[in-house]
Amino acid sequence: MMMVRRGLLAWISRVVVLLVLLCCAISVLYMLACTPKGDEEQLALPRANSPTGKEGYQAVLQEWEEQHRNYVSSLKRQIAQLKEELQERSEQLRNGQYQASDAAGLGLDRSPPEKTQADLLAFLNSQVDKAEVHAGVKLATEYAAVPFDSFTLQKVYQLETGLTRHPEEKPVRKDKRDELVEAIESALETLNSPAENSPNHRPYTASDFIEGIYRTERDKGTLYELTFKGDHKHEFKRLVLFRPFGPIMKVKNEKLNMANTLINVIVPLAKRVDKFRQFMQNFRAANFRNFTFIQLNGEFSRGKGLDIGARFWKGSNVLLFFCDVDIYFTSEFLNTCRLNTQPGKKVFYPVLFSQYNPGIIYGHHDAVPPLEQQLVIKKETGFWRDFGFGMTCQYRSDFINIGGFDLDIKGWGGEDVHLYRKYLHSNLIVVRTPVRGLFHLWHEKRCMDELTPEQYKMCMQSKAMNEASHGQLGMLVFRHEIEAHLRKQKQKTSSKKT
C-alpha cells in the first residue's frame, strides 16, 4: 500500500508540474498576442488578429515580391542590352579585323563570340583600372589635371573656354543632356534595388539628387560621382559610375585629290573701300586670278548678296566659301575648306580667330608690326569667335537644295544663323571646329546715337569684348595707379644714389 501511495503521489506531482508549465505557456502566448507593438514593428509585421490581419501580411509580401520582380526585370533588360551591345561590338571588331587582314593578305585567328565578349569585358574593366578612379596619378604640372564639371538637375557648371560659354548653362546639346540624365537614372536604379534596401524603405527619386561631378579622360572614359540625400539629416548616398570608352576602330581609309576642286569665294560689300583694298591684296597672295564684280541697287542685304553670288555660277557643282571683307585667310585654310566638305554629305562652319585692337595690344611697342606678324593665336591677341556663323564652306548643290538664305532679312546679320539652323535640321553633317588659317581683322565698332540707352549699353559691351583681353583692359583701367607706382620707384632709386 505504501508503494502504491508513493507512486500515486509521484504521478500527481508530475501532473501538477505539467499543469503549471502549461499555464505559464498560455500566459506567455497571451502576453505576446495582446501586448501592443512599437510603430516600426507594427508597420513591418502586422498581427494575425489585427484589423489588417491576413490581408496586411499579403499586402507586404506582394509589395516585396513586386519590388523583386521589378528589380529582376530591370536586370534582365540590362543584361539583354549588354549582350546586344557586346554582340554588335564584337561583330564590328571582327569585321574591322577581317577587312584589315584581307587587305594585307594575312590570315586571322577567328575566335568564338564568347571569347571575344570576354576579351571586350576584360578591356572595359581595364579602362576603369587605368583611369583616375580609385587612386590619383602623378602629374607634371598644374595644367595637366583634368578638371571636373559639376551639375544639378537644372544646370551644368563648366570650365569650357570661349566667349559664348557661360559659367553655368542648361544643357541644350542633346548628347550632353541625355548623358547626365542616364547617369542619374542608372544611380536611382541601383539605390532602389531590393539588394540595397529593406522592404519598407522609401524609394529614391530624382528629387533626392543633390549634385554631381564628372570629367572625361578621352583615352579611357567618363567618371561620374553622384550625391543623393540619405535617410537622416547629414547622411548622404554617393554613387561612383564610369562609362568606359572602347578600342579605336578603323572606319575609312581613303585617298583624296583636291587639285581640281574649285572654290568660289563670295564677298558681299557696301561702302568699305579701304577694307576691300586690303582684302584684294590677300586675295592675290592666295593665287586667285579670276573674279567677277556684281553690282546691285537697293537696300543692302548681306544674305541677298551672297545668294545672288552663289546662284550666279553657271559651271559644275562648285565649292562655295561665303566670306566677309574684314576676313584674312591663308591658302592652307582653303585646303581645310576642301577637306571638310562633301556634296550631299558635309558642310563646314569654321570657328575663326578674332583679332583684338592692335593699338592696345602693341601699345607698348614703338610701332604696330605688319599684319602678317599680328596673326598669332594667343589669348593676348584675340579669341575664338564661336558665336559667329557667317564664314562657311558648302557645295552649291547643298546650298540650293537647302533653300539658300532668307531674303526677307535686311541689313547685316541674322541670315547666317538661319542658314546654319537649316543645315542642323537636315541629314547633312555639320563640321564645326576652330581653324588656324582664318582670322577676323579688328575694326572699330561704332555705337550710333540713335540707339536706346539699353541698346547703346549692349553695343558698348560688345565693343569692349572686341577691344582687348580682360587683363589688357584692366591695365588700361588701372594705368594711373601703375604710373604712380613707377614714379615712386624712380624716386626711391634716385634718393638712394644721392
C-alpha positions in Angstrom: 0.0 0.0 0.0 2.8 2.4 0.9 4.4 1.8 -2.6 1.1 2.4 -4.4 0.6 5.6 -2.4 4.1 6.9 -3.2 3.6 6.1 -6.9 0.3 7.9 -6.8 1.9 11.0 -5.1 4.7 11.0 -7.7 2.2 10.8 -10.6 0.1 13.6 -9.1 3.2 15.8 -8.6 4.2 15.3 -12.3 0.7 16.2 -13.4 0.8 19.4 -11.2 4.2 20.4 -12.8 2.8 19.9 -16.3 -0.2 21.9 -15.4 1.9 24.7 -14.1 4.1 24.7 -17.2 1.0 24.7 -19.4 -0.4 27.7 -17.5 2.9 29.5 -18.0 3.0 28.8 -21.7 -0.6 30.0 -22.1 0.3 33.2 -20.2 3.3 33.9 -22.4 1.2 33.3 -25.5 -1.5 35.6 -24.2 1.1 38.4 -23.5 2.6 38.0 -27.0 -0.9 38.2 -28.5 -2.2 41.2 -26.5 0.9 43.4 -25.9 0.9 46.4 -28.3 3.8 46.6 -30.7 6.1 49.6 -31.4 5.4 51.7 -34.5 8.2 50.2 -36.6 7.2 46.6 -35.5 3.6 47.2 -36.4 4.5 48.5 -39.8 6.9 45.7 -40.5 4.9 42.7 -39.2 1.1 43.1 -38.9 -0.5 40.8 -36.2 -2.8 38.0 -37.4 -5.7 39.3 -35.2 -5.2 43.0 -36.0 -7.7 44.8 -38.3 -5.4 44.3 -41.3 -4.9 40.7 -40.3 -4.0 38.2 -43.0 -4.6 40.9 -45.7 -1.8 43.0 -44.2 0.7 40.2 -44.4 -0.3 39.5 -48.0 0.0 43.2 -49.0 3.5 43.4 -47.6 4.5 40.2 -49.2 3.0 41.3 -52.5 4.8 44.7 -52.4 8.1 43.0 -51.6 7.5 40.4 -54.3 6.7 43.3 -56.8 9.9 45.1 -55.9 11.9 41.9 -56.5 10.1 41.3 -59.8 10.8 44.8 -61.0 14.4 44.5 -60.0 14.8 41.2 -61.8 13.1 42.7 -64.9 15.5 45.6 -64.8 18.4 43.3 -64.5 17.2 41.2 -67.4 16.8 44.3 -69.5 20.3 45.5 -68.7 21.7 42.0 -69.4 19.9 41.8 -72.7 21.0 45.3 -73.7 24.6 44.5 -72.7 24.6 41.2 -74.6 23.2 43.0 -77.7 25.8 45.8 -77.4 28.6 43.2 -76.9 27.4 41.2 -79.9 27.2 44.3 -82.1 30.6 45.5 -80.9 32.1 42.0 -81.4 30.8 41.9 -85.0 32.2 45.3 -85.7 35.6 44.3 -84.3 35.6 41.1 -86.3 34.6 42.9 -89.5 37.3 45.5 -89.0 39.9 42.8 -88.3 38.8 40.7 -91.3 38.9 43.7 -93.6 42.4 44.7 -92.4 43.7 41.1 -92.7 42.1 40.6 -96.1 43.7 43.8 -97.4 47.1 42.8 -96.2 46.7 39.2 -97.4 47.1 37.8 -93.9 45.2 35.1 -92.1 43.3 35.8 -88.9 42.5 33.6 -85.9 38.7 33.8 -85.7 37.9 33.4 -82.1 34.4 32.3 -81.0 32.0 35.1 -79.9 32.2 34.0 -76.2 35.9 34.6 -76.2 35.5 38.0 -78.0 32.9 39.1 -75.5 35.1 38.1 -72.6 38.0 39.9 -74.0 35.9 43.0 -74.5 34.6 42.9 -70.9 38.2 42.5 -69.7 39.2 45.5 -71.8 36.3 47.7 -70.4 37.3 46.7 -66.8 40.9 47.5 -67.5 39.8 51.0 -68.6 38.4 51.6 -65.1 41.6 50.4 -63.6 43.7 52.7 -65.8 41.6 55.8 -65.2 42.0 58.1 -62.2 39.0 56.5 -60.3 40.4 54.6 -57.3 43.7 56.5 -56.9 45.4 59.6 -58.1 48.2 59.8 -60.6 51.3 61.9 -60.6 51.1 64.9 -62.9 54.0 67.0 -64.3 52.3 70.5 -63.9 49.2 72.1 -62.6 47.9 72.3 -66.2 47.9 68.5 -66.6 45.0 68.0 -64.2 41.7 67.2 -65.9 39.1 69.4 -64.2 35.6 68.2 -63.2 32.4 69.9 -64.3 29.6 69.9 -61.7 25.9 69.7 -62.3 22.4 69.6 -60.7 19.1 68.6 -62.1 18.7 72.0 -63.7 22.2 73.3 -64.7 25.8 72.4 -65.5 28.7 74.4 -64.2 31.6 74.2 -66.6 35.1 75.4 -67.3 34.9 75.3 -71.2 36.6 78.4 -72.7 35.1 80.7 -75.3 33.1 83.9 -75.1 29.7 82.1 -75.5 30.5 79.5 -72.9 28.7 80.7 -69.8 29.9 79.6 -66.3 26.5 77.9 -65.9 24.1 76.6 -68.5 21.0 74.5 -69.0 22.3 71.8 -71.4 21.0 72.4 -74.9 23.1 69.8 -76.7 21.0 66.6 -76.7 24.0 64.3 -76.2 25.2 66.1 -73.0 21.7 66.3 -71.6 21.0 62.6 -72.3 24.3 61.6 -70.9 23.7 63.2 -67.5 20.1 62.0 -67.3 21.2 58.5 -68.0 23.8 58.7 -65.2 21.2 59.8 -62.7 18.7 57.2 -63.8 21.3 54.4 -63.5 22.2 55.6 -60.0 18.5 55.6 -59.0 18.1 52.0 -60.3 20.9 50.9 -58.0 19.6 52.8 -55.0 16.1 51.4 -55.4 17.2 47.7 -55.9 16.0 45.3 -53.2 19.6 44.3 -52.5 20.2 47.8 -51.3 17.0 48.4 -49.2 14.7 46.9 -46.7 11.1 46.1 -47.8 9.6 49.3 -46.3 12.3 51.7 -47.4 11.1 54.8 -49.3 12.1 54.8 -52.9 14.7 57.2 -54.1 13.6 59.7 -56.7 15.3 62.4 -58.8 14.4 65.0 -56.2 16.8 63.3 -53.8 19.7 64.1 -56.2 21.8 66.9 -54.7 24.7 67.4 -57.1 27.2 65.5 -59.2 30.6 66.0 -60.7 32.0 64.4 -63.9 35.1 64.6 -66.1 36.3 62.8 -69.2 39.7 61.3 -69.8 39.5 61.0 -73.5 41.5 57.8 -73.8 39.7 56.0 -71.0 36.2 57.2 -70.3 34.0 59.4 -68.2 33.8 59.3 -64.4 30.6 60.4 -62.5 30.3 60.9 -58.8 26.7 61.5 -57.7 25.4 62.5 -54.3 21.9 61.9 -53.0 20.0 62.7 -49.8 20.4 60.0 -47.1 17.8 58.6 -44.7 18.6 61.2 -42.0 19.9 64.7 -41.7 23.7 64.9 -42.5 23.5 61.5 -44.2 24.2 61.1 -47.9 24.4 58.4 -50.5 27.2 58.6 -53.0 27.5 56.5 -56.2 30.5 56.4 -58.4 29.9 55.4 -62.1 32.2 55.0 -65.0 31.5 55.0 -68.7 34.5 53.3 -70.4 35.5 54.0 -74.0 36.0 51.1 -76.4 39.0 50.5 -78.6 39.7 52.6 -81.7 38.2 51.2 -84.9 39.1 51.9 -88.4 36.1 53.2 -90.3 37.5 54.6 -93.5 40.8 54.8 -95.4 40.6 57.0 -98.5 42.9 58.9 -100.9 41.8 62.4 -101.7 42.9 64.6 -104.6 41.8 68.2 -104.4 43.8 69.5 -107.3 40.7 70.1 -109.4 38.3 71.3 -106.6 37.5 74.9 -107.4 36.4 77.3 -104.7 34.1 80.2 -105.4 34.8 82.9 -102.8 31.7 85.2 -102.4 32.2 88.5 -100.6 29.3 91.0 -100.0 30.4 94.6 -99.8 28.9 98.0 -99.0 30.9 101.3 -98.6 34.1 99.7 -97.2 36.6 100.6 -99.9 39.7 100.6 -97.6 38.9 97.1 -96.3 38.2 95.9 -99.8 41.6 97.1 -100.9 43.3 95.1 -98.1 41.2 92.1 -98.9 42.2 92.1 -102.5 45.9 92.1 -101.5 45.3 88.9 -99.6 43.2 87.6 -102.5 46.1 87.9 -104.9 48.5 86.5 -102.4 46.4 83.3 -102.3 46.9 82.9 -106.0 43.4 83.8 -107.1 43.3 85.1 -110.7 39.6 85.2 -111.7 37.0 87.4 -110.1 33.6 88.9 -111.1 32.1 92.1 -109.8 28.3 92.0 -109.5 26.7 95.4 -108.8 23.3 95.6 -107.1 21.0 98.5 -106.4 18.6 99.0 -103.5 18.9 98.5 -99.7 21.9 96.4 -98.7 21.2 92.8 -97.6 24.1 90.5 -96.9 22.0 87.4 -97.4 20.8 88.7 -100.8 24.3 89.5 -102.0 25.6 86.0 -101.0 22.6 84.3 -102.5 23.0 86.1 -105.9 26.7 85.3 -105.9 26.1 81.6 -105.2 23.4 81.3 -108.0 25.4 83.3 -110.5 27.9 80.5 -111.0 27.0 78.6 -114.2 29.6 75.9 -114.2 29.7 72.5 -112.5 28.9 71.9 -108.8 31.4 74.3 -107.2 32.5 74.7 -103.6 31.3 78.0 -102.2 33.2 80.0 -99.5 31.0 82.7 -98.0 33.4 85.3 -96.7 33.4 88.9 -95.4 35.7 91.8 -96.5 37.3 92.0 -93.0 38.4 88.4 -93.1 42.0 87.2 -93.7 42.5 83.6 -94.8 45.6 81.6 -95.8 45.9 79.2 -98.7 46.2 76.4 -96.1 42.7 77.3 -94.9 41.4 76.8 -98.4 42.6 73.1 -98.3 40.9 72.8 -94.9 37.7 74.1 -96.6 38.0 71.5 -99.3 38.8 68.6 -96.9 35.8 69.3 -94.6 33.1 69.5 -97.2 31.4 66.9 -99.4 28.4 67.4 -101.6 25.3 65.8 -100.2 27.2 64.8 -97.1 29.1 67.5 -95.2 29.1 71.3 -94.8 31.9 73.2 -93.0 31.3 76.0 -90.4 34.8 77.0 -89.1 35.3 79.0 -85.9 37.6 81.8 -86.8 40.1 83.7 -84.6 39.0 87.2 -83.9 41.8 89.8 -83.5 41.9 92.3 -80.7 42.7 96.0 -81.3 46.3 96.2 -82.4 46.6 99.7 -81.0 46.0 98.3 -77.5 47.9 95.0 -77.9 51.0 96.6 -79.2 50.6 100.0 -77.5 53.8 99.5 -75.5 55.8 98.8 -78.7 57.5 101.5 -80.8 55.3 100.6 -83.8 52.5 98.2 -84.7 54.0 95.2 -86.5 52.9 94.2 -90.1 49.6 92.4 -90.4 51.2 89.0 -91.1 53.1 89.2 -87.8 49.9 90.1 -85.9 48.1 86.9 -86.8 49.2 84.9 -83.9 46.7 82.7 -82.0 47.2 83.5 -78.3 44.9 84.7 -75.6 46.6 88.1 -75.6 46.0 88.7 -79.3 42.4 87.6 -79.7 39.7 85.0 -79.1 37.7 82.2 -80.9 34.6 83.8 -82.4 32.4 80.9 -81.5 29.2 83.0 -81.8 29.6 83.7 -85.5 28.3 81.5 -88.4 28.9 83.8 -91.4 32.1 82.2 -92.7 31.2 78.8 -94.2 32.2 76.3 -96.9 29.5 74.3 -98.7 28.8 73.0 -102.1 26.4 74.9 -104.4 24.1 71.9 -104.8 23.6 71.7 -101.0 23.0 75.4 -100.7 20.4 75.3 -103.5 18.7 72.2 -102.1 18.5 73.6 -98.5 16.7 76.7 -99.8 19.5 79.3 -99.5 19.3 82.4 -97.4 16.2 84.0 -96.0 15.9 87.0 -98.4 13.4 88.8 -96.1 16.2 89.6 -93.7 17.5 93.1 -94.4 20.8 94.7 -93.4 23.7 92.8 -91.8 23.3 89.7 -89.7 20.7 87.1 -88.9 20.8 85.3 -92.3 23.8 83.3 -91.4 22.2 81.8 -88.3 19.1 81.0 -90.2 21.0 79.0 -92.8 23.1 77.3 -90.2 19.9 76.1 -88.4 18.5 74.7 -91.6 21.6 72.5 -92.1 21.3 71.4 -88.4 17.7 70.3 -89.2 18.9 68.3 -92.3 20.7 65.0 -92.7 23.9 66.6 -93.6 26.9 66.5 -91.3 27.8 70.0 -89.9 31.5 70.2 -89.2 32.2 72.9 -86.6 35.7 73.4 -85.4 38.3 76.2 -84.7 40.8 76.6 -87.6 44.2 78.2 -87.6 44.2 79.9 -91.0 41.1 82.1 -90.7 41.1 85.5 -89.0 38.6 88.2 -88.3 40.6 91.5 -88.5 39.9 94.1 -85.9 37.9 97.2 -86.9 36.4 99.9 -84.8 32.8 99.2 -83.7 30.7 102.4 -83.8 27.7 102.7 -81.4 25.2 105.1 -83.0 23.5 107.9 -81.1 20.1 106.7 -82.4 20.3 103.6 -80.2 18.2 103.5 -77.0 20.2 103.6 -73.7 19.9 99.8 -73.3 20.9 99.1 -76.9 23.8 101.6 -76.5 25.0 99.8 -73.3 24.9 96.5 -75.1 26.8 97.9 -78.1 29.5 99.3 -75.8 29.8 95.9 -74.0 30.3 94.2 -77.4 32.8 96.8 -78.3 34.8 96.2 -75.1 34.7 92.5 -75.8 36.4 93.0 -79.2 39.0 95.6 -78.0 41.3 93.6 -75.7 41.6 90.8 -73.2 40.4 91.1 -69.6 43.9 91.6 -68.4 44.8 94.2 -71.0 41.6 96.2 -70.3 42.5 96.0 -66.6 45.9 97.5 -67.3 44.1 100.5 -69.0 41.7 100.9 -66.1 44.5 101.0 -63.5 47.1 102.8 -65.6 47.1 105.8 -63.3 47.9 103.6 -60.3 50.6 101.8 -62.3 52.2 105.1 -63.4 52.1 106.4 -59.8 53.8 103.2 -58.6 56.6 103.7 -61.2 57.2 107.3 -60.2 57.6 106.2 -56.5 60.0 103.5 -57.5 62.1 106.0 -59.5 62.1 108.5 -56.6 63.4 105.8 -54.2 66.1 104.8 -56.7 67.3 108.4 -57.2 67.3 109.1 -53.4 69.5 106.0 -52.8 72.0 107.2 -55.3 72.3 110.7 -53.7 
